[in-house]
Amino acid sequence: MAPMRRCNAVMYSIPDTGLLYFNVKINDGYVVGMIDTGASHSFISDVVGDQVGLKLIQGGSSMKAVNTAPIP
C-alpha cells in the first residue's frame, strides 16, 4: 500500500525522455529531484546543498567520470 501512495508524489514527467521529477524535502527546504531507478549513486550540487543546509564532509572514496581522471 505504501508504494502506491508514493506514486502520487510525482509532479511531472518529460515526455521525450520519460524522466520523472518530484519534490524532495531536505532539512527544512524543498528541491526538485529526478527518479533514476538504475543509478548506483545520488548527487546534489554544491549550490543546492548550501540552500538546504547540508554540510560537506571528507569521504574515503573517489569518483571517476567517463574520459576523466579519478577525483578523490
PLY file of the C-alpha trace (Angstrom):
ply
format ascii 1.0
element vertex 72
property float x
property float y
property float z
element edge 71
property int vertex1
property int vertex2
end_header
0.00 0.00 0.00
2.77 2.50 0.83
4.45 2.32 -2.62
1.11 3.14 -4.26
0.76 6.28 -2.15
4.27 7.38 -3.05
3.42 7.21 -6.78
1.07 10.15 -6.27
4.09 12.32 -5.36
5.30 12.51 -8.99
4.98 16.12 -10.08
5.58 15.79 -13.80
7.50 13.92 -16.45
9.20 14.99 -19.65
7.52 13.04 -22.49
10.53 12.91 -24.84
12.81 11.45 -22.18
10.38 9.73 -19.79
12.18 11.23 -16.79
10.11 11.63 -13.61
10.55 14.58 -11.25
9.17 15.10 -7.74
9.53 17.35 -4.66
12.20 16.24 -2.20
12.34 17.60 1.34
15.88 18.05 2.67
16.07 19.51 6.18
13.60 22.43 6.05
13.84 23.05 2.31
12.38 21.51 -0.83
14.14 20.81 -4.13
13.02 19.08 -7.32
14.54 15.61 -7.70
14.68 13.15 -10.58
13.86 9.46 -10.20
16.58 7.24 -11.66
15.93 3.64 -10.68
19.14 2.42 -12.32
21.53 4.82 -10.58
24.09 3.46 -8.16
24.74 6.88 -6.57
22.84 10.12 -5.96
24.34 13.58 -6.42
23.43 17.10 -5.41
25.10 20.34 -6.48
27.09 22.49 -4.05
24.63 25.35 -4.57
21.55 23.25 -3.72
23.37 21.64 -0.79
24.11 25.10 0.63
20.50 26.21 0.10
19.12 23.32 2.16
21.83 23.46 4.83
23.88 20.35 4.02
27.48 20.23 5.21
30.23 18.77 3.04
32.39 16.15 4.75
35.52 14.36 3.53
34.77 10.84 2.30
37.05 7.88 1.84
36.25 7.09 -1.79
36.86 8.58 -5.21
34.74 9.18 -8.28
35.66 8.77 -11.95
33.56 10.10 -14.80
34.00 8.98 -18.40
37.22 10.23 -20.03
38.49 11.95 -16.86
40.99 11.26 -14.10
39.65 9.99 -10.74
38.70 12.72 -8.26
39.40 11.88 -4.59
0 1
1 2
2 3
3 4
4 5
5 6
6 7
7 8
8 9
9 10
10 11
11 12
12 13
13 14
14 15
15 16
16 17
17 18
18 19
19 20
20 21
21 22
22 23
23 24
24 25
25 26
26 27
27 28
28 29
29 30
30 31
31 32
32 33
33 34
34 35
35 36
36 37
37 38
38 39
39 40
40 41
41 42
42 43
43 44
44 45
45 46
46 47
47 48
48 49
49 50
50 51
51 52
52 53
53 54
54 55
55 56
56 57
57 58
58 59
59 60
60 61
61 62
62 63
63 64
64 65
65 66
66 67
67 68
68 69
69 70
70 71
